[in-house]
Each structure stands twice: as structure tokens, then as C-alpha cells.
Amino acid sequence: MPSNAHGAAAPLPPSGTISRRSWLGTAAALGAAGAAGSRLAWGAPQQQPKITFSWSGTGLCLAPVVIAREQGLFEKNKVDVDVISFAGSVDQVLESLATGKADMAVGLVHAWLKPLESGFNVKVVGSSHGGCLRVLAPANSGITRPEQLRGKVVGVSSIAGPGKQFLSAYLGRKGIDPDKDVEWRAYPADLLDVAIKKGEVHAISDSNPNLFLIEKRNKGALREIANIQTGDYANRLCCIVTARADLVSRDKASVAAVVRALTQASDFAAQNPNEAARIALKHIPRASLEDIQAILSELSYGHHPSGTALRDEIQAYAADLRGVGVLKKSTDPTRFANYLTADVLA
């Protein structure tokens, strides 16, 4: 995607030009939502504003944005959304918000909470879905649950990334020190299966769609031993929607209109997974429809909390990440969540 003078890519084109790598790239996504009326009503600001929406290449997080545009949900909510790509780190996306190059963004909660702790003037205003993050081990290894990773080596796509943070918090809940009891090694995301085949790691932790594609090309060789939708993390979001704090204060109605449209798009994906996959396929023509259908069906698009439920999930994640040293010990999870979240649909 060509860049402009500010380092941002050109607006997302109307069809067929997002690459498979952009869509099926890294990480990369959100239920106890607000009242049904806040999901379905077409409440909107008096004038149709222009909202610039930034994303970083974690494609499944973008799915509701694509669906909302394809289904005309932004227009029905009377908001004009321009999607741009800052295809880099979360810090770059946050910088796009902090500098006013973008108004809103979406991404994995595990990747966002640490930088947000640093004081970016950004609010968490909604969520998209749950279910991105997973952990796999060789099917013949005898490893069937995360507790068996004590003393083992785990492969991740980034030492500071969501895959490591998710599994670290999971292990911390089981009394395992993720820094002392586990060794972490970073590899390019699409080479994690090579590391496991070579015996360099005992398990891999990353997000869908990467792990889905790894499983597909190593059919039957891997088993899932943890998932953000199961166990202690059942019914947890994984992808959040954020907005500049000054925009929330100045024009809450516009932010709410975008959140409402994305919530409706997520509900559409949950209720119509095959049609959602066909919409997505228009933007990733080199991926098979069957792959996209399978990937989308594994995500909990019906889980996109807002308001108090969103705040409570952010608080729980903050407590987990503080417990394993990702967030500072001085960070109070309750105060952090209260400060960080804004109930724009209220």
C-alpha cells in the first residue's frame, strides 16, 4: 500500500486489493455487551463527520470494518469512515492517534495495554471479537495443557507480543513464573512451525490466522493446548476499539456511531459466517473461501462487550499482566481500567 508524506498508507480501496499477507498476517480481534438497543439502534450524530480509522495489519481485527463498509453500516449510522494502514508496531498506530493522523483504531488487547499504560491520550471505547490467541504443541509430545510447559521452550512471533503475554498470564494463574520457569524464543510468525519441527521449541503461542494456517499445512501434527476462549479465559475479548481521548470528549456521538457500526458488523459475522467470509474474500482473493470461513467460525464475533462489561474485562487483563510483570506493580488494575475505558454507547 503506497505511503503518504506522513507515513500512512493511502485509504483502504473499495475492493479486492488487500493482500493475503496484510489480511492473514500476524497476531492479530471482541460478549457481555451493552443493552440490545444500543447495538441495534441507528442513533447518530447530527452531522455526518469524517473519522479516520487506523489499523496495523492484524487482518482479522479489521474484518468488522470491512463488513461495516460493505453492508453500508457506517452510512446507516451517519458517519464517514476512512481506513488507513500504519503497517508497523502498535506504538506506530498509537502515534497515529496521538498526533491526530488518525481518530480511531483497532487491535489486540494484549498488544495495547502496556503502551497505553505509558500515558497515551487514548480511550478504549469498544471491542470487536474474541478468540484470536492460541497455543499449540506437537500432537506426539505428550503436552496437553500449559502447566506442562514448565522448564520448556516456547516459540513466539515477538518477545513483547500478544502470544507471549497471553501465555505468560495463563501460566501465572497456574503458579508458574513465565520468566524463570519458561524459556521464550522469537521467530518470524510464519516459521514457528519450522522451529517446532526442528525441535527448537516445545510449543508455539500466537494468534489466528497464523496458527490456523500452520495447522493446515501440518495436518494432524499439532494439538491445541490453550485458547483465549477456554478455561480461565473463556468468554474474553481479544480485540479492542480505541479512540483519541479528545475526540471522545469533543464528539462522543461520532465515536459511538463508529462503535455501533462495528458492533453490528461483528453481530453480522457471528450470525452469517459464510456471508462474512464471502465479503472478506473480496479483499483477499488469493485465500480460499473455505479457509476464511473456517478462520471466522473459530472467532467469537458475538463477544464484543461495551460499558461496564468492557471495563471489567480490561481490569481483569490488567490484573493478569501486572501479575506477570508486563504492567508495573504500581499500576492499580481497577483505576487503570476506569481511566482507560469510555462508555460511548451509554
Disulfide bonds with the S-S distance in Angstrom:
none
